[in-house]
Amino acid sequence: MGWLTALALLVGIPWGLFAINLTLNNLLFPSEMYTPFSSLLLLIAVTFLATWALRQKPGFEEIFDDINKDDEPRVLSATQNKYKTSALSEDNLQHIANKLENAMQQEKIYLNAALSLPILAKSINTSSNYISQTLNERLQVNFFDYVNGYRVKHAKNELTNSNKTVLDIAMDAGFNSKSAFYTAFKKYTGITPMQYRKQHTSL
C-alpha cells in the first residue's frame, strides 16, 4: 500500500499543479509557476520511481543478495522450510513416488499434452501439495522437469526407431510446440533432436 500511495501522489501532485496553473492562465492571470517547478517534480518522481522499482522483489535486490551464494543449498533450504509442517513421513513420500513412477512408466500419462499438476493428482488420487512435496524432497525435481524428462526419453526412442518428423514426435511425446520440445530436449541431452537422430539412428 505504501508503494501504491507514493505512486498515486507522484502522479496526482503534478497533475493537480498543472490544473491550477491552467486555471490561473485562462481565468485570472498568466502564470509561469508550473514550468520550472514541473522539471523539479519530474526529476524527483523519476528518481523515486527508479529507486523503489529496484527495491521490489523479485528484482535486482534478490539477485545481488544471492550472487555470492550457492544456489542449490538455498533452494533445498527453502523447500525444507516450505514443507516442515507437513504430515508426510518418509514412507508416505516413497509411496507417492512409486505411484508417480507407475503413472509415468505404465500408464504413460506424460503423453497427455494437457497434463497439469491437478490432473496428475487426480490420476493417482493424491493431493497436488503432496505430489509437489514428493517431487521436491524425494526426487529433487519440479513438476515440469519431471514430466519433460519422461517426454524427452519417449522422444529419444522415437527419433532412433522411427521415420516420423521431429514435429510429429514432439506432439506424440506430449509437447505443445516444437520450440518447447527443442528447449527441453537440449536441456536433457545437450544436443538438438536432429543431431541425436543422426548419432543414434538405427534405420
N, C-alpha and C positions, 0 to 999 in steps of 0.2 A: 504493500500500500504506500510505503514511503516513496518508492520509485515512481509509482503512478501519480502521486500527488506532486512530486517535483516536476515530472514531465508536463502535467497539466498547467502548473504555474509558469513554466518556461514557454509554453505555447500561449497561455492566456494573457500574461502580462504584456508582451509586445503587441498583441492584437488589441488589447484594451487601450494602450497608449496610442496606437495607430488610430483607433476610433476617436479618441479625444482630440488628437491633432487634426484629423479630418473635419471634425465638428468645428473646431476653432477656425480653421482655414475657410470653411464655407459659410459659417453663420456669424462669426464675430470679427476676427481679425487674422491676417496671415501669421502663421507661426512656423518657426524653423526648429522648434523644440525636438521634434521626433528624429530628424535627420542624423545629428551627431550621436544622440542617445541610442538610436537603434543599432548603430555599429557596435557600441559597447555591449549592449544587451546580446547581440548576436555572438560576439566573441565569448561572453560568459556562458551563453547557452551551449555553444559548440563544445567548449572546454568541459563543462559539467556533464553533458551527454556522453562525451568520449570517455571521461574518467569513470563514470558509473557503468557504461557499457562494458568496459574492460574488466570490471569487477564482478560482472554477473557470472553465474555458474549454470550450465557448463560454459567455460570460456577460457581466456588466457591465464587466469589466476591458477586454475587447476593444472594447466599444462606446465607452468613454471614451478608449481609446488611439487609436481611429480617427476620433473626432468632428471633428478638425480636418484630416483628411487627405482628399485627393481619391480617391474610391473607384476610379475607372477605372484610374489608373496602378497602384494597389495590386493590383487583380485581374490586370492584364496581367503584372505582375512575378511574381506567384505562379504564373501559368500558364507563364511562361518558365522559371522555376526548376524546375517540375514536369517539363518536357519537355527540359531542357537536355542530357540524356544520350541522347536519342532518336536512332535511326539514320535517321530520315526526313529526306530532303532536300526542298528547295522543290518539285522536280519530283514527288516522291512525294506531297507534300501536295496539289498541284494535281490529280494523277491520282486520288487518293481523293475529292477534292472533286467531280470530274467524275462519278465513279461514284455518289456520293451524289445528285447532281443528276439523273442518269439514273434512279435508283431512285425518286426522288420525282416527277419530271415525266412519265416514260414509263411506269413500272410502277405509279405511284401507291400505293406501299407504305404511305404515311401513312394510307390509308383503313382499314388494319387496326387495330382498336381495341386489340388486344393487342400492338401494336408496342413493342418494347423495344430497347435498345442491342445486346444479344446477337443478337436476331432480325435486326436491320438488318445487323449484322456478318456473319452467316451468309449473308444475302441477296446481299451484294456481295463475299463471300469475302475479307473484311478483318478484322483483329483489332479488338476493341472499343476497345483502347487507342489504336490508330492513328486510329480514327474520332473519338474524343474529342479527340485532339490536332489533327486536321484542323479540327474544328468550332471549337475554341478559338483556334487560331493563324491559320488561313486565313480562316474565316468569322466569327470573333468572336462566337460564339453557343454556348449549351449545347444538349444533345440535345433537351430538351423544347421549348425555344423554337423550335428549328429545325423540328421536326415540326409543332408547333402553328401555325407560320407558314403552312405548306402547307395545313393543315386549315382555317384561317381563310380563306385565299384560295379554297379549294374552296367553303366555306360562303357566301362573298360572292356567288359566281356562282349558287349555288342560290337564295339569297334574292332575287336580282334576276330570275332567269329561270324560277322555278317557283312553284307554289302549295303546296308542301309546308309542313307545320308546322315551327316552329323546332326542336322536339324531333326530328322526323324528319331534318331537315337536320343537326343536331348528331350524331346517331347515324351517318348516312351519311358524314359527314366524318371519322369515327374517334374522336369524343369519347365518353367513357364515361358522362357525365352532362350534364344541361342546365346545371348550375351551373358545371362546368368549361368548358363551351363559352362561356357568358356572360363568365366571367372572362378567358379567352383572347381572345375577340372584342373586348371592350372595351379590352384591353391593346394590341391592334394597330390598332384603328380609333378609339378614343376614344368610341364610341357603342355602344348595345345593338344586337343583331341586328334587332329590330323597327324601331328608328329608322333603321337602314341600309336596310331594305327599303322603308320609306316614302319615303326620299330617293332611292333608285336603282331602284325597281321599274319595269319596262317593260311590265307586264301591265295 
